[in-house]
Amino acid sequence: MLTSEDHRQLAERCIRLARECTKPSVAEYLMTLAANYLELAELALRLRQPLAIIRRQHIKVVQTE
């Protein structure tokens, strides 16, 4: 499974390739691909949130009810 950093590196590669690309349709596709990789990077970060934090948030909600 790829990490958030892996997805960011892939996005950076796509952006570099898009900037060097002479065919506009390919450059546009690469930028779209880069955006998708950045979304995956953000998702990977959210999924890495420690379970302990999630449990603490749940406990606070239960205690306030």
Summary of the structure (lengths in Angstrom):
residues: 65
radius of gyration: 18.1
end to end distance: 38.4
largest distance: 60.0
contacts: 154
relative contact order: 0.15
helix: 85%
strand: 0%
